[in-house]
Amino acid sequence: MRLTLRQLQIFLAVSDHGSTMAAADVVALSQSAASAALNELEGVLGVQLFDRVGRRLVINDNGRLLLPQARQMLDWAQSIEQQFSTADGNAAGLQIGASMTVGTYFLPRIVAACAAEQGLANPRVMIANTADIVAAVAGFTIDVGLIEGPCHDPELQVEPWISDEMVIVCAPTHPLAQENLHRRVPLKMLRDAHWLLREPGSGTREVVENALLPHLHQLRSAGEFGNSEAIKHAAAAGLGVSCMSRLVVSDLLESGRLVELDTTLPAFSRSFYLIYRRNKLLSARLRSFIDFCRAWPMR
């Protein structure tokens, strides 16, 4: 067999960075060695994988065809190395991804409990919005993801995980809070309100829009924020209204800095999801962590 993992590693590095010079730095080779390996790979396959545009290498249709297979093969090889790197297989660490709410409020406790009960060691954690976590799992950058929004990638296994109640909140001095002292807040007032929203690509943003837009038709933005902590404090400061996880705002509700609005909207909750590649080689420790997460809601 003339095809090597090193050739595929260099191919992926060139695809990610656009030149053999940049790829050589990533894989710790000289530029000439990286170029030679790429030429050997193209010779083995009998096709060009990149179009040469000046000094840049732009991946073509042949390269795009190879790309997911190369990522999968290197992921399998890395899984084998990690599993046998020490006697207990824990040295290299699982690569775990979580969207913002899950990563802030759930994942630290899950990792700590898994470490105590199963000896999980050296996890590498990525926290980003749902779209970025989905992309990282699909691209074999991380092993498993825990997300708070829907996932539409057909290459991923998606399992409903935890149910999370959503509530509409604002500062006690907000006009809607004052209105709520006398009656349930009507839809017209909610349509006229200014909403504090997560950024595009956030799972929370998608869930909130899917739940509210059929009733309110639009959400007038008072600002977009990259995490839920910023939103809840902005709401407490009177900047606007927000629809958030009860878990996230429970502390400010208890302290009276936020109030929950009683509205004519139907109550709703969302699901968190556990995701991983359908064709990923699941090591024993990765299976163990996934099973631990599945059992977490019953703990």
N, C-alpha and C positions, 0 to 999 in steps of 0.2 A: 504494500500500500504506500503510495507516494504522497498522499495527503497527510499533513501533520497539524497538530493542535497549535503549534507555534505559528504556522502560516495563517491559520484562522484568527489567532490572537492579533497578529499584525494587520490582517484585513479589517478586523473590527476597529482597531485603533485608527487606521487610516480613514475608515468610514466616519468615525466620530470626530476626527480632528482635521481632516481635509488635506493632509500631506504626509509624505513619508518622514519628513523632518520632525513634525510634531508627534507622529506615531512612534518614532524611534525613542523620543524622550519618555513616552509613557511605558514602553516595554523594555527600556534600558538596553537598547542596542544602538549601534552606529546607524547613520542614515543609509549608508551603502548596504549594510546587512538587512535593514528593513526593506529597502527597495528590491534587493535580491530575493528575499522571501516572498514578497508580493508578486514578483515576476515568475517565480517558481510555481506559485499557486495558480496564476493565470495560465501558465504552461500546462500544468496538470489537468486543469479543467477545459483547456482549449478555447477559452473566451477571455475577453477583456472585462474586468469588473468595474473599471472606472473610466470616465472620459477625462482626458488630459486637457485642462483649460488653464493655459499659462502655467503657473507653478502649482496650481491647485488640482486635486484629484476629486472629481465629482462622481459619486456613485451612479451607475447606470442600471438598466433593467436587469442585467445579469447579476449585478451586485445586490440589488434589492431582493432578487430571488434567493440568493445565498444567505442574506443577512439573518433571518430568523433561525435558519438551521445552524449557522455558525454560533449564534448566541446560545442555542440549546446545547450544542455539543460541548462548548466551553463550560457551561453551567454544570453539566453532568460530570465533567472532569474535575471541576472545582469541588463538587459535592463529594466525590470519591476521596479526594485529597483531604478535605476537612474531616470526613468521617473517620479516617484512619490516621489523623495527624498525631493523636495520642491514644493511650489505651482506653480512655473514657470518651474519646471523640468530641471533646468540648473545647479544644484549644482555640480553634479559629473563630467560633462564635456565629450564631445565626444572624442573618440580616433581616430585620423586622421593620416593616413600614406601618405607619398609622396616620390617619387624617387628624386634623388639629384637635377636635374635641376628644376623640378616642385617645390620642397620644398624650393629651394633657390630663385627662380625668380617669382613664381606665388603665392604659398600658403600664405606667409605673408600678401599680399594685399587682398587675398580672405578672410582670417580669420578676418582681420581688418574690411573689408567692411561688412561681415556677422555679426560681433559683433555690428557694428553701426546701421545696418538696421533691424536686427532680434533679437538682444540681445544675440547672441551666447556667452557663458561664459565658462571659464576654460577649453578650449580644451587641450587635451594632444596630442602632435605632435611627430610622429616618422619619421625621415628622414634617408633613407637607399637606397641601390640600388634596382632596380626593382624586382629582384628575392626575396629579403628579404621582401619587401612590399607585394608581392603576397603571400608568405608563411604566413605572419602575418595575412592577411585578411582571408586566407583559414583556419587558425588555430584559428580564433575568437579572436586574440590578439588585433586587431584594427577593428574599425567599417567600415571604408571606405578608399579606397586608390586612389591616383592620380598618375599615372605612365607614363613614357615616352617610354616604350618599349612594345612589344607584350606580351600578357598573354595567356598561354595555359592550364590553370587549368579549367577543365570542371565544377567544383563546383562553379565557380565565374561568376557573371554577368559582362560582359565587354562592356562598351559603349565608342565609339569614342568621344573625347571631344574637343580638340583644335588642329589645324594644325600648324606645326612649320617648317619653312624653314631652310634647312641645307646648309652651305657654306663651302668651303675649304679655309683655311687660313694659312699664314705663316708670318714670320718676313719680313720686307721690304728688309733686307739684304740677305735673303735666295736666293740661286741660282735659285729656281723656280720663285721667285718674279722678279728677273732680267730677266729671260727668258720671263716672262709675259709682259715685257715692249715692246716686239717686236712681239709676237704672242700668240695665245692661247696655253696653256701648253698641250702637247700631252700625250697620255696614257703611252707611254714608259717611259717618265720622271717621271710620277706619280708612275709607277710600281717600279722604282729604288729609289724612295724617302723613307725616314724613317718617320714613322707615330707615332704620339702621340695618345695613345688609352686609353679608360676607362678600368676598371678592368673587368674580366669575371663575368657575372651575371648582368652587367649594361644594362639597356634598350638601352642607347645610343650606346653602343658597338654592340649590336645585330643589331640595325637599320643600323649603318654605315657599318658593314660587309655585311649585306644583300644587301645594295645598291651598294657598291663598288667592292666586290669580283667578281661578274659576269663580270666586265670590267677589273679589275686589277689582278685577280687570286690570289693575295697574298697581305698582308699589312706588310711590313717589320717594325718591332716595334723599335721605338726609346725610348720607355718607357711606362709603364702603370701607371695610376694615379686614385685615388679614387674619384676625383671630377673634374668638368669642370673648375672651377676657376684655379686650379693648371695647367691644360692642356693649357689653353689660355695664361697664363703667361710663361709657358715653351716654347710655340710656339713663343711668342713675344721675348723671349731671344735667339731664333735661334736654339732651340734644335731639331725641326722637323716640319712636316706638320700635320695639323689636319682637320678633318671634324666635324664641330660643329654647334650648333644652332645659327642663326643670332642674336637672342635675347641675347645670352650669350656673344658674342664677339662684340656687337655693340659699346660698349664704347671704346675698343681698336682699332676698325676700324676707329672710328671718330677721335681719337687722333693720328692716323698714326702709332701706334706701331704694328699693324697687317695690312696685305693687303689681300683682297679677290682675289683668283686666278680665272682667266677665263680659263676654261678647255674645252675639247671636251666631257666630261661626260654629260649625260642628267641632267637637274636640278631635284632636288627631295626634298620632304618634308616628315615629319613623323607625326604621330598622337599621341597625348597624350590620355590616357584612364582613365575613371572613373570605379572603380571596387568595388564590394561588394559581399557578399555571396548570392547565389540564395535563400537559405532557411532561411536567417537571418530574425529575427523579427525586422522590421524597426519601431523605435519609431517615434513619431511626429517630434521631433527635428532633428532626423537623416534624415527623408524624407525631411524636410525643408532645411537642409544643402545640400543634394544631388541636390535638385531642384535649389538651389542658384548657385551651381557649374555648373549645366547644362546651366543656363542663363548667366553665367559669360562671355563667348565669345561675347555676344551681348551688353555688358555694355560699 
